[in-house]
């Protein structure tokens, strides 16, 4: 009996127009999007290799005894694209293309989207967008009439009058529709992966294979959540037209509005400064300290007693010795204020993001996006690792070079054989393992499971209590 119910539901969907729409979406969107995005990734990789070659960091040397402007970038940490961005672009295009290391701190290079800003107006089409937006809507279209349609047509009374348990009836509806939905989805996804492998995508690497498999399972769970949402709507309404309107309204709020509304509210609840404003504040502080240093230098020169002929004779060594305590005082003052600025900025941005994330997690779409971008190494953790690596690189250069620079105008004698400092190479960008990623994203995994279980339970409870 149960298998008969499933087969009946599968045939009902296969013979419908929505199944044709599903097939077209699967066969056209998924393989084509994956193939095009992989070509884009390969071009980004070529651009990265060219940027590394032009930076020529391995050959860069600096003499700390020579003048070095605080805004000059002495080295760069260039962001390498990840092959998993083919599935979810995430923050990949919005991150700085490089982090420039200056005496004033870390500057951010232009993101890769700067070269094509108009395309960003329409958004980025990738596998994550297709699943989160297109297939969530299709899932609702598959389920908005599972009960309402039978009730409106009067066939549900005939079916249940034949001693069919209500739980088996509803499970047959859900399982039959879900199988018809996911089989074309998985087949087209496998075909897309085959195209990627033929183009050189490293799917055979164990780490990448596990991440792709995790992304597939996550997509199936997300589709199941929207099947549950559609079933709940259908069990509460008697009219298919009303159910369709309600389903579309829920989709608009769940997918398009609420995830963005959370971060808009976070900007009001927890405002934060921008990275550029912090950098400009550091620059202004250094300029003020430099002007103060010059004033104190002139004051020291004026306080030196003249010789017998009334002349003030100041040697470079003597002035350097007199200015050394003042320069050390200014250096410590700048470093202390700069560290305080960085701490305040990081605390403000972290709090704003936490508020935005918490508010946006009201819907399953946000949890899917956070999870998928973490798995594909294009999300929040990758951005955090990138920026932390830039800060660590700045600390390395500050120890090796910046702390040895003497701004005193008279101290320019140097020995090229001993005073030349070779620029320290950028440290490798750390990436989280899949186990660490899932451990950090356990909240989003539990939320998706919670949505699926609770919504399915609500649908069954309502259906059991309905007066057929």
C-alpha positions as a Markdown table, in Angstrom:
| # | Residue | x | y | z |
|---|---|---|---|---|
| 1 | Unk | 0.0 | 0.0 | 0.0 |
| 2 | Unk | 2.7 | 2.4 | 1.0 |
| 3 | Unk | 4.7 | 1.8 | -2.2 |
| 4 | Unk | 1.5 | 2.3 | -4.2 |
| 5 | Unk | 1.0 | 5.7 | -2.6 |
| 6 | Unk | 4.6 | 6.7 | -3.4 |
| 7 | Unk | 4.3 | 5.5 | -7.0 |
| 8 | Unk | 1.0 | 7.3 | -7.5 |
| 9 | Unk | 2.5 | 10.6 | -6.2 |
| 10 | Unk | 5.6 | 10.2 | -8.4 |
| 11 | Unk | 3.5 | 9.6 | -11.5 |
| 12 | Unk | 1.3 | 12.7 | -10.6 |
| 13 | Unk | 4.4 | 14.9 | -10.5 |
| 14 | Unk | 6.1 | 13.4 | -13.6 |
| 15 | Unk | 3.1 | 14.1 | -15.7 |
| 16 | Unk | 2.8 | 17.7 | -14.5 |
| 17 | Unk | 4.2 | 20.9 | -16.1 |
| 18 | Unk | 6.3 | 21.6 | -13.0 |
| 19 | Unk | 8.3 | 18.5 | -13.6 |
| 20 | Unk | 9.2 | 19.8 | -17.0 |
| 21 | Unk | 10.3 | 23.1 | -15.5 |
| 22 | Unk | 12.4 | 21.2 | -13.0 |
| 23 | Unk | 14.1 | 19.2 | -15.7 |
| 24 | Unk | 14.9 | 22.4 | -17.7 |
| 25 | Unk | 16.3 | 24.1 | -14.6 |
| 26 | Unk | 18.5 | 21.0 | -13.8 |
| 27 | Unk | 19.8 | 20.3 | -17.2 |
| 28 | Unk | 20.5 | 23.9 | -18.2 |
| 29 | Unk | 21.4 | 25.7 | -15.1 |
| 30 | Unk | 23.6 | 23.4 | -13.0 |
| 31 | Unk | 26.1 | 22.0 | -15.6 |
| 32 | Unk | 26.3 | 25.3 | -17.5 |
| 33 | Unk | 26.9 | 27.3 | -14.3 |
| 34 | Unk | 29.5 | 25.0 | -13.0 |
| 35 | Unk | 31.3 | 24.9 | -16.3 |
| 36 | Unk | 31.3 | 28.7 | -16.8 |
| 37 | Unk | 32.4 | 29.4 | -13.2 |
| 38 | Unk | 35.3 | 27.0 | -13.5 |
| 39 | Unk | 36.6 | 28.9 | -16.5 |
| 40 | Unk | 36.3 | 32.1 | -14.5 |
| 41 | Unk | 38.3 | 30.4 | -11.7 |
| 42 | Unk | 41.1 | 29.4 | -14.1 |
| 43 | Unk | 41.3 | 33.0 | -15.3 |
| 44 | Unk | 41.4 | 34.3 | -11.7 |
| 45 | Unk | 44.2 | 31.8 | -11.1 |
| 46 | Unk | 46.2 | 33.1 | -14.0 |
| 47 | Unk | 45.7 | 36.7 | -12.8 |
| 48 | Unk | 46.9 | 35.6 | -9.3 |
| 49 | Unk | 50.1 | 34.1 | -10.7 |
| 50 | Unk | 50.7 | 37.2 | -12.8 |
| 51 | Unk | 50.2 | 39.4 | -9.7 |
| 52 | Unk | 52.7 | 37.3 | -7.7 |
| 53 | Unk | 55.2 | 37.6 | -10.5 |
| 54 | Unk | 54.8 | 41.4 | -10.8 |
| 55 | Unk | 55.0 | 41.9 | -7.0 |
| 56 | Unk | 58.4 | 40.2 | -7.1 |
| 57 | Unk | 58.5 | 40.0 | -3.3 |
| 58 | Unk | 61.4 | 37.5 | -3.2 |
| 59 | Unk | 63.8 | 40.1 | -4.7 |
| 60 | Unk | 62.6 | 43.1 | -2.6 |
| 61 | Unk | 65.1 | 44.7 | -0.2 |
| 62 | Unk | 64.9 | 47.8 | 1.9 |
| 63 | Unk | 67.5 | 49.9 | 3.7 |
| 64 | Unk | 66.1 | 51.0 | 7.1 |
| 65 | Unk | 68.6 | 53.9 | 7.2 |
| 66 | Unk | 67.0 | 55.5 | 4.1 |
| 67 | Unk | 63.7 | 57.5 | 4.1 |
| 68 | Unk | 60.6 | 55.3 | 3.9 |
| 69 | Unk | 57.3 | 57.0 | 3.6 |
| 70 | Unk | 54.6 | 55.6 | 5.9 |
| 71 | Unk | 52.2 | 55.0 | 3.1 |
| 72 | Unk | 54.6 | 53.0 | 0.9 |
| 73 | Unk | 53.6 | 49.4 | 0.5 |
| 74 | Unk | 56.8 | 47.4 | 1.1 |
| 75 | Unk | 55.2 | 44.1 | 0.5 |
| 76 | Unk | 51.9 | 42.4 | -0.4 |
| 77 | Unk | 49.9 | 39.4 | 0.7 |
| 78 | Unk | 48.0 | 38.3 | -2.5 |
| 79 | Unk | 44.8 | 36.3 | -2.2 |
| 80 | Unk | 44.9 | 33.0 | -4.1 |
| 81 | Unk | 41.5 | 31.9 | -5.5 |
| 82 | Unk | 40.1 | 28.6 | -4.3 |
| 83 | Unk | 38.8 | 26.0 | -6.8 |
| 84 | Unk | 35.7 | 25.4 | -4.6 |
| 85 | Unk | 34.5 | 28.9 | -5.5 |
| 86 | Unk | 33.0 | 27.3 | -8.6 |
| 87 | Unk | 30.2 | 26.1 | -6.3 |
| 88 | Unk | 29.8 | 29.1 | -4.0 |
| 89 | Unk | 31.5 | 32.4 | -4.8 |
| 90 | Unk | 30.7 | 33.7 | -1.4 |
| 91 | Unk | 33.0 | 36.5 | -0.3 |
| 92 | Unk | 35.7 | 35.6 | -2.9 |
| 93 | Unk | 35.0 | 38.6 | -5.2 |
| 94 | Unk | 34.4 | 41.1 | -2.4 |
| 95 | Unk | 37.6 | 40.4 | -0.5 |
| 96 | Unk | 40.7 | 42.7 | -1.2 |
| 97 | Unk | 42.7 | 41.3 | -4.0 |
| 98 | Unk | 45.8 | 41.8 | -1.8 |
| 99 | Unk | 46.8 | 43.2 | 1.6 |
| 100 | Unk | 49.5 | 45.9 | 1.3 |
| 101 | Unk | 51.9 | 46.2 | 4.2 |
| 102 | Unk | 52.9 | 49.7 | 5.1 |
| 103 | Unk | 54.3 | 51.4 | 8.2 |
| 104 | Unk | 50.9 | 52.8 | 8.9 |
| 105 | Unk | 49.3 | 49.4 | 8.9 |
| 106 | Unk | 47.6 | 47.1 | 6.4 |
| 107 | Unk | 46.0 | 48.5 | 3.4 |
| 108 | Unk | 43.4 | 46.7 | 1.3 |
| 109 | Unk | 43.7 | 46.4 | -2.4 |
| 110 | Unk | 40.7 | 46.7 | -4.7 |
| 111 | Unk | 38.5 | 43.6 | -4.9 |
| 112 | Unk | 38.3 | 41.7 | -8.2 |
| 113 | Unk | 34.8 | 43.0 | -8.8 |
| 114 | Unk | 36.2 | 46.5 | -9.3 |
| 115 | Unk | 37.0 | 45.6 | -12.9 |
| 116 | Unk | 33.4 | 44.6 | -13.6 |
| 117 | Unk | 31.2 | 46.5 | -11.3 |
| 118 | Unk | 28.1 | 46.5 | -13.5 |
| 119 | Unk | 27.9 | 42.7 | -13.5 |
| 120 | Unk | 27.6 | 42.8 | -9.7 |
| 121 | Unk | 24.4 | 44.7 | -9.9 |
| 122 | Unk | 22.6 | 41.6 | -11.1 |
| 123 | Unk | 24.2 | 39.3 | -8.5 |
| 124 | Unk | 26.4 | 36.2 | -9.0 |
| 125 | Unk | 25.0 | 33.0 | -10.5 |
| 126 | Unk | 26.5 | 29.9 | -8.9 |
| 127 | Unk | 25.4 | 26.5 | -7.6 |
| 128 | Unk | 24.6 | 28.0 | -4.2 |
| 129 | Unk | 22.3 | 30.6 | -5.7 |
| 130 | Unk | 20.6 | 28.0 | -7.8 |
| 131 | Unk | 19.9 | 25.7 | -4.8 |
| 132 | Unk | 19.0 | 28.5 | -2.3 |
| 133 | Unk | 16.8 | 30.5 | -4.6 |
| 134 | Unk | 15.6 | 28.5 | -7.6 |
| 135 | Unk | 15.2 | 25.0 | -6.1 |
| 136 | Unk | 13.6 | 26.3 | -2.9 |
| 137 | Unk | 10.9 | 27.9 | -5.0 |
| 138 | Unk | 10.5 | 24.8 | -7.1 |
| 139 | Unk | 10.2 | 22.7 | -3.8 |
| 140 | Unk | 7.3 | 24.9 | -2.7 |
| 141 | Unk | 5.7 | 24.5 | -6.1 |
| 142 | Unk | 5.9 | 20.7 | -5.7 |
| 143 | Unk | 4.3 | 20.7 | -2.3 |
| 144 | Unk | 1.8 | 23.6 | -2.0 |
| 145 | Unk | -1.1 | 21.4 | -3.1 |
| 146 | Unk | -0.2 | 18.0 | -1.7 |
| 147 | Unk | -3.1 | 18.1 | 0.7 |
| 148 | Unk | -5.0 | 21.2 | -0.4 |
| 149 | Unk | -5.3 | 19.9 | -4.0 |
| 150 | Unk | -6.6 | 16.5 | -2.9 |
| 151 | Unk | -9.0 | 18.2 | -0.5 |
| 152 | Unk | -10.2 | 20.7 | -3.2 |
| 153 | Unk | -10.7 | 17.9 | -5.7 |
| 154 | Unk | -12.5 | 15.7 | -3.2 |
| 155 | Unk | -10.1 | 12.7 | -3.8 |
| 156 | Unk | -8.7 | 12.7 | -0.3 |
| 157 | Unk | -12.0 | 11.4 | 1.1 |
| 158 | Unk | -12.0 | 8.5 | -1.3 |
| 159 | Unk | -8.4 | 7.6 | -0.6 |
| 160 | Unk | -8.7 | 7.7 | 3.2 |
| 161 | Unk | -12.1 | 5.8 | 3.1 |
| 162 | Unk | -10.1 | 2.8 | 1.9 |
| 163 | Unk | -8.5 | 2.3 | 5.3 |
| 164 | Unk | -5.4 | 4.2 | 4.3 |
| 165 | Unk | -3.7 | 5.5 | 7.5 |
| 166 | Unk | -3.2 | 9.2 | 7.4 |
| 167 | Unk | 0.5 | 9.0 | 8.3 |
| 168 | Unk | 1.2 | 6.7 | 5.3 |
| 169 | Unk | -0.9 | 8.9 | 3.0 |
| 170 | Unk | 1.2 | 12.0 | 3.9 |
| 171 | Unk | 4.5 | 10.2 | 3.9 |
| 172 | Unk | 3.7 | 8.8 | 0.5 |
| 173 | Unk | 3.0 | 12.4 | -0.7 |
| 174 | Unk | 6.3 | 13.7 | 0.7 |
| 175 | Unk | 8.6 | 10.8 | -0.3 |
| 176 | Unk | 7.1 | 10.5 | -3.8 |
| 177 | Unk | 7.5 | 14.2 | -4.5 |
| 178 | Unk | 10.9 | 14.4 | -2.9 |
| 179 | Unk | 12.2 | 11.5 | -5.0 |
| 180 | Unk | 10.9 | 13.0 | -8.3 |
| 181 | Unk | 12.6 | 16.2 | -7.3 |
| 182 | Unk | 16.0 | 15.1 | -6.2 |
| 183 | Unk | 16.7 | 12.5 | -8.8 |
| 184 | Unk | 16.9 | 15.0 | -11.7 |
| 185 | Unk | 18.8 | 17.3 | -9.4 |
| 186 | Unk | 21.4 | 14.7 | -8.5 |
| 187 | Unk | 21.8 | 13.5 | -12.1 |
| 188 | Unk | 22.4 | 17.0 | -13.5 |
| 189 | Unk | 24.8 | 17.7 | -10.6 |
| 190 | Unk | 26.8 | 14.6 | -11.4 |
| 191 | Unk | 26.8 | 15.6 | -15.1 |
| 192 | Unk | 28.1 | 19.0 | -14.1 |
| 193 | Unk | 30.9 | 17.4 | -12.0 |
| 194 | Unk | 31.8 | 15.3 | -15.0 |
| 195 | Unk | 32.2 | 18.4 | -17.1 |
| 196 | Unk | 34.4 | 20.0 | -14.4 |
| 197 | Unk | 36.6 | 16.9 | -14.2 |
| 198 | Unk | 37.0 | 17.0 | -18.0 |
| 199 | Unk | 38.2 | 20.6 | -17.7 |
| 200 | Unk | 40.7 | 19.8 | -15.0 |
| 201 | Unk | 38.9 | 20.3 | -11.7 |
| 202 | Unk | 40.7 | 18.4 | -9.0 |
| 203 | Unk | 37.7 | 16.4 | -7.7 |
| 204 | Unk | 40.0 | 13.4 | -7.1 |
| 205 | Unk | 41.7 | 15.2 | -4.2 |
| 206 | Unk | 40.3 | 13.7 | -1.0 |
| 207 | Unk | 39.7 | 17.0 | 0.7 |
| 208 | Unk | 37.9 | 18.5 | -2.2 |
| 209 | Unk | 35.8 | 15.4 | -2.8 |
| 210 | Unk | 34.6 | 15.4 | 0.8 |
| 211 | Unk | 33.7 | 19.1 | 0.7 |
| 212 | Unk | 31.7 | 18.5 | -2.6 |
| 213 | Unk | 30.0 | 15.5 | -1.0 |
| 214 | Unk | 29.1 | 17.6 | 2.1 |
| 215 | Unk | 27.7 | 20.4 | -0.1 |
| 216 | Unk | 25.5 | 17.8 | -1.9 |
| 217 | Unk | 24.1 | 16.4 | 1.3 |
| 218 | Unk | 23.5 | 19.9 | 2.6 |
| 219 | Unk | 21.6 | 20.9 | -0.5 |
| 220 | Unk | 19.4 | 17.8 | -0.2 |
| 221 | Unk | 18.6 | 18.7 | 3.5 |
| 222 | Unk | 17.8 | 22.3 | 2.5 |
| 223 | Unk | 15.4 | 21.1 | -0.3 |
| 224 | Unk | 13.8 | 18.8 | 2.3 |
| 225 | Unk | 13.2 | 21.9 | 4.6 |
| 226 | Unk | 11.2 | 23.7 | 1.9 |
| 227 | Unk | 9.3 | 20.5 | 1.1 |
| 228 | Unk | 8.3 | 20.6 | 4.8 |
| 229 | Unk | 7.3 | 24.3 | 4.5 |
| 230 | Unk | 5.2 | 23.6 | 1.5 |
| 231 | Unk | 3.5 | 20.7 | 3.2 |
| 232 | Unk | 2.7 | 22.8 | 6.3 |
| 233 | Unk | 1.0 | 25.4 | 4.1 |
| 234 | Unk | -0.9 | 22.8 | 2.2 |
| 235 | Unk | -2.3 | 21.1 | 5.3 |
| 236 | Unk | -3.6 | 24.4 | 6.8 |
| 237 | Unk | -5.4 | 25.6 | 3.6 |
| 238 | Unk | -8.2 | 24.2 | 1.6 |
| 239 | Unk | -7.8 | 26.3 | -1.6 |
| 240 | Unk | -4.8 | 25.6 | -3.9 |
| 241 | Unk | -4.9 | 29.2 | -5.2 |
| 242 | Unk | -4.6 | 30.6 | -1.6 |
| 243 | Unk | -1.9 | 28.0 | -0.8 |
| 244 | Unk | 0.1 | 29.0 | -3.9 |
| 245 | Unk | -0.1 | 32.7 | -2.9 |
| 246 | Unk | 0.9 | 32.0 | 0.7 |
| 247 | Unk | 3.8 | 29.7 | -0.5 |
| 248 | Unk | 5.2 | 32.4 | -2.8 |
| 249 | Unk | 4.9 | 35.0 | 0.0 |
| 250 | Unk | 6.7 | 32.8 | 2.4 |
| 251 | Unk | 9.4 | 32.2 | -0.2 |
| 252 | Unk | 9.9 | 35.9 | -0.8 |
| 253 | Unk | 10.4 | 36.6 | 2.9 |
| 254 | Unk | 12.4 | 33.5 | 3.7 |
| 255 | Unk | 14.8 | 33.7 | 0.8 |
| 256 | Unk | 14.9 | 37.3 | -0.4 |
| 257 | Unk | 14.0 | 39.6 | 2.4 |
| 258 | Unk | 14.8 | 38.3 | 5.9 |
| 259 | Unk | 18.5 | 37.3 | 5.4 |
| 260 | Unk | 19.2 | 40.8 | 4.2 |
| 261 | Unk | 17.0 | 42.5 | 6.7 |
| 262 | Unk | 19.0 | 41.0 | 9.6 |
| 263 | Unk | 22.2 | 42.8 | 8.6 |
| 264 | Unk | 20.4 | 46.1 | 7.9 |
| 265 | Unk | 19.0 | 45.9 | 11.4 |
| 266 | Unk | 22.5 | 45.1 | 12.7 |
| 267 | Unk | 23.9 | 48.3 | 11.3 |
| 268 | Unk | 21.4 | 50.3 | 13.4 |
| 269 | Unk | 21.7 | 48.1 | 16.5 |
| 270 | Unk | 25.5 | 47.7 | 16.5 |
| 271 | Unk | 27.2 | 50.4 | 14.3 |
| 272 | Unk | 30.8 | 50.0 | 13.4 |
| 273 | Unk | 33.6 | 52.0 | 11.7 |
| 274 | Unk | 35.0 | 51.0 | 8.3 |
| 275 | Unk | 38.5 | 49.7 | 7.7 |
| 276 | Unk | 39.4 | 52.7 | 5.6 |
| 277 | Unk | 38.4 | 55.1 | 8.4 |
| 278 | Unk | 40.6 | 53.3 | 10.9 |
| 279 | Unk | 43.6 | 53.4 | 8.4 |
| 280 | Unk | 43.1 | 57.1 | 7.9 |
| 281 | Unk | 43.0 | 57.7 | 11.6 |
| 282 | Unk | 46.3 | 55.9 | 12.0 |
| 283 | Unk | 47.7 | 58.0 | 9.2 |
| 284 | Unk | 46.6 | 61.2 | 10.8 |
| 285 | Unk | 48.1 | 60.1 | 14.2 |
| 286 | Unk | 51.4 | 59.4 | 12.5 |
| 287 | Unk | 51.4 | 62.8 | 10.8 |
| 288 | Unk | 50.6 | 64.5 | 14.1 |
| 289 | Unk | 53.4 | 62.7 | 15.8 |
| 290 | Unk | 55.8 | 63.5 | 13.0 |
| 291 | Unk | 54.9 | 67.2 | 13.2 |
| 292 | Unk | 55.4 | 67.2 | 17.0 |
| 293 | Unk | 58.8 | 65.4 | 16.6 |
| 294 | Unk | 60.0 | 68.1 | 14.2 |
| 295 | Unk | 58.9 | 70.9 | 16.7 |
| 296 | Unk | 60.8 | 69.2 | 19.5 |
| 297 | Unk | 63.8 | 68.7 | 17.3 |
| 298 | Unk | 63.9 | 72.4 | 16.5 |
| 299 | Unk | 63.5 | 73.2 | 20.2 |
| 300 | Unk | 66.4 | 71.0 | 21.1 |
| 301 | Unk | 68.6 | 72.7 | 18.5 |
| 302 | Unk | 67.6 | 76.1 | 19.8 |
| 303 | Unk | 68.5 | 75.1 | 23.3 |
| 304 | Unk | 72.0 | 74.0 | 22.4 |
| 305 | Unk | 74.4 | 76.8 | 23.7 |
| 306 | Unk | 76.5 | 78.6 | 21.0 |
| 307 | Unk | 80.3 | 78.3 | 20.8 |
| 308 | Unk | 82.7 | 81.2 | 21.4 |
| 309 | Unk | 81.9 | 82.7 | 18.0 |
| 310 | Unk | 78.1 | 82.6 | 18.6 |
| 311 | Unk | 77.5 | 79.7 | 16.3 |
| 312 | Unk | 75.3 | 76.7 | 17.0 |
| 313 | Unk | 77.2 | 73.6 | 15.9 |
| 314 | Unk | 75.1 | 70.4 | 15.9 |
| 315 | Unk | 76.5 | 67.2 | 14.5 |
| 316 | Unk | 74.3 | 64.4 | 13.2 |
| 317 | Unk | 75.4 | 61.9 | 15.8 |
| 318 | Unk | 74.8 | 64.4 | 18.6 |
| 319 | Unk | 71.3 | 65.3 | 17.4 |
| 320 | Unk | 70.5 | 61.7 | 16.9 |
| 321 | Unk | 71.5 | 60.9 | 20.4 |
| 322 | Unk | 69.4 | 63.8 | 21.7 |
| 323 | Unk | 66.3 | 62.8 | 19.7 |
| 324 | Unk | 66.5 | 59.1 | 20.4 |
| 325 | Unk | 64.4 | 59.2 | 23.6 |
| 326 | Unk | 61.8 | 61.4 | 21.9 |
| 327 | Unk | 61.6 | 59.1 | 18.9 |
| 328 | Unk | 61.2 | 56.1 | 21.1 |
| 329 | Unk | 58.4 | 57.8 | 23.0 |
| 330 | Unk | 56.6 | 58.7 | 19.8 |
| 331 | Unk | 57.0 | 55.2 | 18.4 |
| 332 | Unk | 55.5 | 53.6 | 21.6 |
| 333 | Unk | 52.7 | 56.2 | 21.6 |
| 334 | Unk | 51.8 | 55.5 | 18.0 |
| 335 | Unk | 51.9 | 51.7 | 18.5 |
| 336 | Unk | 49.7 | 51.9 | 21.6 |
| 337 | Unk | 47.1 | 54.1 | 19.9 |
| 338 | Unk | 47.2 | 52.0 | 16.8 |
| 339 | Unk | 46.7 | 48.8 | 18.7 |
| 340 | Unk | 43.8 | 50.3 | 20.6 |
| 341 | Unk | 42.2 | 51.4 | 17.2 |
| 342 | Unk | 42.5 | 47.9 | 15.8 |
| 343 | Unk | 41.0 | 46.3 | 18.9 |
| 344 | Unk | 38.1 | 48.7 | 18.9 |
| 345 | Unk | 37.5 | 48.2 | 15.2 |
| 346 | Unk | 37.6 | 44.4 | 15.4 |
| 347 | Unk | 35.3 | 44.4 | 18.4 |
| 348 | Unk | 32.8 | 46.7 | 16.7 |
| 349 | Unk | 32.7 | 44.7 | 13.4 |
| 350 | Unk | 32.6 | 41.4 | 15.2 |
| 351 | Unk | 29.6 | 42.5 | 17.3 |
| 352 | Unk | 27.8 | 43.9 | 14.2 |
| 353 | Unk | 28.3 | 40.7 | 12.3 |
| 354 | Unk | 27.2 | 38.5 | 15.2 |
| 355 | Unk | 24.0 | 40.5 | 15.5 |
| 356 | Unk | 23.4 | 40.3 | 11.8 |
| 357 | Unk | 24.0 | 36.6 | 11.7 |
| 358 | Unk | 21.8 | 35.9 | 14.6 |
| 359 | Unk | 18.9 | 37.9 | 13.2 |
| 360 | Unk | 19.3 | 36.4 | 9.7 |
| 361 | Unk | 19.2 | 32.8 | 11.0 |
| 362 | Unk | 15.5 | 33.1 | 11.4 |
| 363 | Unk | 15.3 | 31.5 | 7.9 |
| 364 | Unk | 16.9 | 28.3 | 6.7 |
| 365 | Unk | 18.4 | 30.1 | 3.6 |
| 366 | Unk | 20.9 | 32.0 | 5.8 |
| 367 | Unk | 22.0 | 28.8 | 7.5 |
| 368 | Unk | 22.5 | 27.2 | 4.0 |
| 369 | Unk | 24.6 | 30.1 | 2.8 |
| 370 | Unk | 26.8 | 30.2 | 5.9 |
| 371 | Unk | 27.4 | 26.5 | 5.8 |
| 372 | Unk | 28.0 | 26.3 | 2.0 |
| 373 | Unk | 30.4 | 29.2 | 1.9 |
| 374 | Unk | 32.3 | 27.7 | 4.9 |
| 375 | Unk | 32.5 | 24.3 | 3.2 |
| 376 | Unk | 33.8 | 25.9 | -0.1 |
| 377 | Unk | 36.3 | 28.1 | 1.8 |
| 378 | Unk | 34.7 | 31.3 | 0.5 |
| 379 | Unk | 32.9 | 32.4 | 3.6 |
| 380 | Unk | 33.5 | 34.2 | 6.9 |
| 381 | Unk | 36.2 | 31.9 | 8.2 |
| 382 | Unk | 38.3 | 32.3 | 5.0 |
| 383 | Unk | 38.0 | 36.1 | 5.2 |
| 384 | Unk | 39.0 | 36.0 | 8.9 |
| 385 | Unk | 42.0 | 33.8 | 8.1 |
| 386 | Unk | 43.0 | 36.1 | 5.3 |
| 387 | Unk | 42.9 | 39.3 | 7.4 |
| 388 | Unk | 44.6 | 37.6 | 10.4 |
| 389 | Unk | 47.4 | 36.4 | 8.1 |
| 390 | Unk | 47.8 | 40.0 | 6.9 |
| 391 | Unk | 48.0 | 41.2 | 10.5 |
| 392 | Unk | 50.5 | 38.5 | 11.3 |
| 393 | Unk | 52.6 | 39.5 | 8.2 |
| 394 | Unk | 52.5 | 43.2 | 9.4 |
| 395 | Unk | 53.8 | 42.1 | 12.8 |
| 396 | Unk | 56.6 | 40.1 | 11.1 |
| 397 | Unk | 57.7 | 43.1 | 9.0 |
| 398 | Unk | 57.4 | 45.5 | 12.0 |
| 399 | Unk | 59.9 | 43.3 | 13.9 |
| 400 | Unk | 62.3 | 42.8 | 11.0 |
| 401 | Unk | 62.1 | 46.2 | 9.3 |
| 402 | Unk | 59.7 | 48.9 | 10.6 |
| 403 | Unk | 61.1 | 49.0 | 14.1 |
| 404 | Unk | 64.6 | 49.6 | 12.7 |
| 405 | Unk | 63.7 | 52.6 | 10.5 |
| 406 | Unk | 65.2 | 55.9 | 11.7 |
| 407 | Unk | 63.2 | 58.9 | 10.6 |
| 408 | Unk | 65.9 | 61.3 | 11.8 |
| 409 | Unk | 66.9 | 63.5 | 8.8 |
| 410 | Unk | 70.6 | 63.7 | 9.7 |
| 411 | Unk | 71.2 | 60.0 | 10.2 |
| 412 | Unk | 71.6 | 58.8 | 6.5 |
| 413 | Unk | 75.0 | 57.2 | 6.6 |
| 414 | Unk | 74.8 | 53.5 | 6.1 |
| 415 | Unk | 76.8 | 50.5 | 5.1 |
| 416 | Unk | 75.2 | 48.7 | 2.1 |
| 417 | Unk | 76.9 | 45.5 | 3.1 |
| 418 | Unk | 75.2 | 45.3 | 6.5 |
| 419 | Unk | 72.2 | 47.6 | 6.5 |
| 420 | Unk | 70.2 | 46.1 | 3.7 |
| 421 | Unk | 67.1 | 44.2 | 4.9 |
| 422 | Unk | 65.5 | 41.6 | 2.7 |
| 423 | Unk | 61.7 | 41.6 | 2.9 |
| 424 | Unk | 60.2 | 38.7 | 4.8 |
| 425 | Unk | 58.1 | 36.4 | 2.6 |
| 426 | Unk | 54.3 | 36.4 | 3.2 |
| 427 | Unk | 53.2 | 33.6 | 5.5 |
| 428 | Unk | 51.0 | 30.9 | 4.0 |
| 429 | Unk | 47.2 | 31.5 | 4.2 |
| 430 | Unk | 45.8 | 29.1 | 6.8 |
| 431 | Unk | 42.6 | 27.2 | 5.9 |
| 432 | Unk | 40.3 | 25.2 | 8.2 |
| 433 | Unk | 39.9 | 21.5 | 7.7 |
| 434 | Unk | 36.4 | 20.1 | 6.9 |
| 435 | Unk | 36.1 | 18.8 | 10.5 |
| 436 | Unk | 36.9 | 22.2 | 11.9 |
| 437 | Unk | 34.5 | 23.9 | 9.5 |
| 438 | Unk | 31.6 | 21.6 | 10.5 |
| 439 | Unk | 32.4 | 22.0 | 14.2 |
| 440 | Unk | 32.3 | 25.8 | 13.8 |
| 441 | Unk | 29.1 | 25.6 | 11.8 |
| 442 | Unk | 27.3 | 23.1 | 14.0 |
| 443 | Unk | 24.6 | 25.8 | 14.8 |
| 444 | Unk | 23.6 | 26.0 | 11.2 |
| 445 | Unk | 23.6 | 22.3 | 10.7 |
| 446 | Unk | 21.3 | 21.9 | 13.8 |
| 447 | Unk | 19.1 | 24.7 | 12.6 |
| 448 | Unk | 18.5 | 23.1 | 9.2 |
| 449 | Unk | 17.7 | 19.8 | 10.9 |
| 450 | Unk | 15.5 | 21.6 | 13.4 |
| 451 | Unk | 13.5 | 23.3 | 10.6 |
| 452 | Unk | 13.1 | 20.0 | 8.8 |
| 453 | Unk | 11.9 | 18.0 | 11.8 |
| 454 | Unk | 9.7 | 20.6 | 13.4 |
| 455 | Unk | 8.0 | 21.7 | 10.2 |
| 456 | Unk | 7.3 | 18.1 | 9.2 |
| 457 | Unk | 5.9 | 17.4 | 12.7 |
| 458 | Unk | 3.6 | 20.4 | 12.5 |
| 459 | Unk | 2.3 | 19.2 | 9.1 |
| 460 | Unk | 1.5 | 15.8 | 10.4 |
| 461 | Unk | -0.1 | 17.0 | 13.6 |
| 462 | Unk | -2.3 | 19.4 | 11.6 |
| 463 | Unk | -3.2 | 16.7 | 9.1 |
| 464 | Unk | -4.2 | 14.2 | 11.8 |
| 465 | Unk | -6.5 | 16.8 | 13.4 |
| 466 | Unk | -8.1 | 18.0 | 10.1 |
| 467 | Unk | -11.7 | 17.2 | 9.4 |
| 468 | Unk | -11.6 | 15.5 | 6.0 |
